[in-house]
Amino acid sequence: MGRITQRRPVTKIVIGEDDVVERRRADVLAVEEPLEIRVAGESLAVTMRTPGNDVELAAGFLVTEGVIHHGGQFRSAIHCGGPGTGASDGNTYNVLDVALAPGVAPPDPDIARNFYTTSSCGLCGKASIDAVETTSAYDVSIDEASVDARVLLTLPGRLREQQAVFEKTGGLHAAALFDAETGELLVLREDVGRHNAVDKVIGWAVLEDQLPLRNTILQVSGRASFELVQKAVMAGIPMLAAVSAPSSLAVELAEASGLTLIGFLRGSSMNVYAHAERVRVPEHAGAARRANA
């Protein structure tokens, strides 16, 4: 599908000390369209997303909502159109119907979110706060993963280097999965919604049957919200790093679940908000320098 970006006319205005320049030009925008996720024909959720990797998005969403726990429970998915789908002119590729493996229970009707969520809030529409705290099939607290702090410092730059669509539009979030031991980039996905980018990464792991994602680091381009911590825990990811700040609830959930949470990962520094024991600090001149505020 060639709908990831779109060219639109824009008026560019530059105000200088001595003159004002105004001109028309073409600009490249990131596409944002709704995706309805269905399971066995029944609507589960509608989210605003950047088209592409829709099957991964749906698979990851099902994991982070606790519907499935590994790749063997995901059978197939197909874009559908026609009567009843809102696609009067054929297949718009904005409805995806998922088939679960035989014997896998369908989603609980209580988690169905049959209305639009925004691209910045994957928690909109939750029936209650109890439904947010979904129990994970994996215990990240027992994951023995660790990472050199120097490797962590390279992750934001490597994430940025691989953001092909962001380079054109400046308007997408990104999430990437790295091997904690080797620092290898395993997968990277972009989306207008940061929660969708994470679901696409987790969905990739579902389709590759790699859950739980032991010994990995999830690097995100924005802030670390409660929801992103929850998604990491649901996929068995032991470490989450963000270039911006975490929320207080994200730190509380990370501490309680055993996830290492890193924020403000920029330049030569970082803040480790929970379970810092997984971050190996290099020693200088025979001893690591530590300062307590």
Secondary structure, 3 states (H helix, E strand, C coil): CCCCEEEEEEEEEEECCCCEEEEEEEEEEECCEEEEEEECCEEEEEEEECCCCHHHHHHHHHHHCCCCCCHHHEEEEEECCECCCCECCCCCCCEEEEEECCCCCCCCHHHCEEEECECCECCCCCCCHHHHCCCCCCCHHHCCCCEEHHHHHHHHHHHHHCCHHHHHHCCCEEEEEEECCCCCEEEEEEECCHHHHHHHHHHHHHHCCCCCCCCEEEEECCCECHHHHHHHHHCCCCEEEECCCECHHHHHHHHHHCCEEEEEEECCEEEEEECHHHEECCCECCECCCCCC
